[in-house]
């Protein structure tokens, strides 16, 4: 009996240690409007109940016109591939909003998978959370998040680029103060042969940002293929990132400052440019 009790307790401890699977959001307002676009005008929790596809070539598939909105894709897909490489449609869009959360699903085939917009000095758009999204085959930017105090974490951004409208490509672009870009996988960011900028992760005017635990692979561009590019930003901390196959690893431009530590690069021509190394970087 004692042996059985010990085994039971050990099993209970192991089960408690295993992370819970992502729970489906059911207490929500379903997004079922077809054909897209959908416009959200009231705060609340919204969710997908199936895949949603649009053939629109301009505008936004889903537009948020309220603060305090959560969109849970519940593991489903928002798709725009039928519009082709010339699309200018954004998958999910909001402008000058606060506390937008987007999570748990795939956003595929748009000009910009997610665009949460604002204008400098980013005093309106703030407090957003983007997590557990697969941004796949978006033609210009996988995610473009503007505003202050935003978090982008645990996303997978793959195969960004190929637009016939814009020759550059950005996996994740964060613009605004005190942002957090944490534990994302960014792979296959490719500017077109006539493009200039190909960045896995770009930070702009991002004073006080933290970039930690990201894995960036296979960035290509005729000129500036860069894993993490920090532009016009001061006090940025970059720690524990992994960058493979790029011309530049972590690059602080002349108007930026910050520290970096415990970053690793492989098949990167110039691993680190400017900034201050405060730990082991290779």
N, C-alpha and C positions, 0 to 999 in steps of 0.2 A: 504493500500500500504506500509506504513511504517513497519507494522508488518511482511508483506511478505518479505520485504527487509532484516529485521533483521534475519528472519529464514534462508533466503538464505545465508547471510553472515556467520551465525553460522554453516550451513551445509558445506560451503566452507572451513571454518577453520578446521572442523572435518576431511574432506577428505584430506586436506593437511597434517594432523597429522598422517594419516594411512600410514605405510610403503608401498612402492610400491612392487608389486610382482616381483620376479626375472625375468628379461627380457631375452628371448631367444637370444643367439648370432647367428646372421645370416650373418654378414659380416665376413666370416671366410672360411678357407679351410676345407671341410668335411673330416673326417676320416672314410673311408668306406672300407679299405682294409680287405678282408676276404679270406682265414683264416688269423688270426693274426700270426706273429707279424707285427706291423707297426713301421717304423723307420722314425723319423722326423729329417731332416738334415738342414732345413732353419728356421730362425726366423719368427715369425708371430703368428696369431691367428688361432687355429684349433678347430673344434667342432664335436660333435657326431650328427648324424641324426637318430640314432636308437640304440637299444641294440647291444652290441658286445660280443661274447662268444668265448673262446678258450679252446681247450682240451690239449694244450701243457703242459708238465710236467717239463720243465726246460727253463731257459732263461727269457725273458721279453715279456709281451704282447705288450706294447708300449714303445719304447726307444727314448729318446730325445737326439739328438746329436748336439744341437745348443743352444746358449744363447737367452734370450728374447723371450721365447715361452709361449703362453697361450693355455691351453687345457680346453675348456668348454664342459662338458658332456651334457649340455642342459637338465638335468633331466633324461638322459638315464643311462644305466648300462653297466659297463665293468665287465664281469664275467669269473671266472676260476674254478667254482665248479666241472665241469666234470673231472678235473685232480685228485681230491680226496685229502686225507689227506697227501699223500706223495709228493705233489707238491713242487717244488722249484722255481716256476715262480713268478716274481714280476709283479704287475699290470701295474704301470707306473714307469719307471726307467730313471734316468739321472745321470751322473757322471761328476764332475768338471765343472758344468755349473752355469750360473748366471741368475737371474731374471726369474725363472720358476714359472708360475701361473697355478694351477689346481683347478677347481671349479665345483660345482653344478651338482652332480650326485652320483651314487652308484658304489663302487669298491668292488667286492665280490669274495671270495673263492680263494685268492692267498696266497702264502707264506708270502709276504709282499705286502700290498695293494699299497702303494707308497714308493719308495726308491729313495731319492735324495742324492747321495753319495758324499763323499769327504774324505780326509785324514788329520790328525792333522798337522798343526794348523789351518786348515779350511780357508785358504787364497784364495782359488779359488771359491768354491761353496758358493754363498751368494745371499741375496735379494729375496728369494723364498716366495711365498704366497700360502698357501693351505687353502681353505675356502669352506664351505657349501658342504662338501663331507660326504656321508655315507659310512664308511668302515665297511663292514659286513662279518663276518665269514671268516676272513683271519686267517691263521693257526699259524703264528708266530708273526708278527707285523702288526698292522693296518696301521701305518705310521712311517717311519724312515727317519727323515730329518736331514741331516748333513750340516754344514757350518755356516757362521756368518750372523747375522741380518735377520733371517728368521721369518716368522709369520705363526702360525697355529691357525685358529680361526673358531668358529661356526660349527665345524664338529661333527658328531655323529659316534662314534667308538664302535661297538657292537660285542659281541660274538667272541672275539679273542682267538685263541688257538686251540689245538687239533692236531698239526702237529706230524707226525710219524718220521720227520727228526730232529726236535728240540723240546725238552720237555718244554722249557720256553715260556712265553707269555707276550707281551707288547702291550698295547693299542696304545699309542703314545710315541715315543722315539725321543727326540730332543738332538742333539749333536752339540755344537758350541756356540760361544759367542753371547751375547746380543739378544737371541731369545725371542719371545713372544708366549705364549700358552694361548689363551684367549677364554673363553665362549664355551668350548667344553663339550659334553656329552660322557662319556666313561663308558660302562657298560658291565659286563660279560667277564672280562679278566681272563682266567683260564689256568694255567700251568697244564701239565699232572701229574698224580700221581707220576711219577718219576722225575718231574721237580724241580728246585730250585727257579727260579725267576718268579714271577707273579706280574707285575707292571702295574697299570692303566696308569701312566705317569712317564717316566724316563727321567731325565735330566743328561747328561754327559758332563763334561768339558764345562759347560754352564755359564761361568762368566757373571754376569750382566743380567741374564734372568729375565723375569717377568712372573709369573704364576698366572692368575687372572680369577675368575668367572667360574672355571671348576666344573662340577658335575660328580663325580666318584662313581660308584656303583658296588658292587659284584665282588671283586678281590679275587681270590683263588690260593693258592700254598701250597705245603707241608711245605715250610719253610718261604719264604719271600713274603707274600701277602701284598702288599703295595699300597696305593692310589697314593701318589706322593713321588718318591724316587729321592733325589738330591745327585749326585755322582761326586766328584772331581770338584765342582763348587763353586765359591765365589761370594758374593754380590748378591745372588738370593733373589727376593722378591716374596712372596706367599701370596696373599690376596683374601679374599672372595670366597674361594673354599669350596665345600661341598662333604664330603666323607662318604659313607655308606657301611658297611659290608666289613671289611678288618682287617688284623692283626695289621697293622701299618697305621696311617693316613698320616702325612707329616714327612718324615724321611730325615734329613741331615746326611750324613755319616761323618766320622772323618776328611776327607780332604775337607769338604765343610763349607761354612758359608753363613749366610743370615738372613733375618727377615721375620716374618709372622704375619698376623693380620686378624681378622674378619673371621676366618675359623671355620666351624662347622663339627663335626663328629657324626655318630650314628652307634652303633654296631661295634665299632672299639676298639680292645683290648688296644692298646697303641696309643693314638691320635697324640702325638707330640714328636719327638725325636731330641734333639740338636737344632741348630739354636737359634734365639733370638725372643721371643714374644714381640711385641710392641703394642698390642691391645687386644681386647677380643677374645679369642679362646676357643672352648669348644668341 
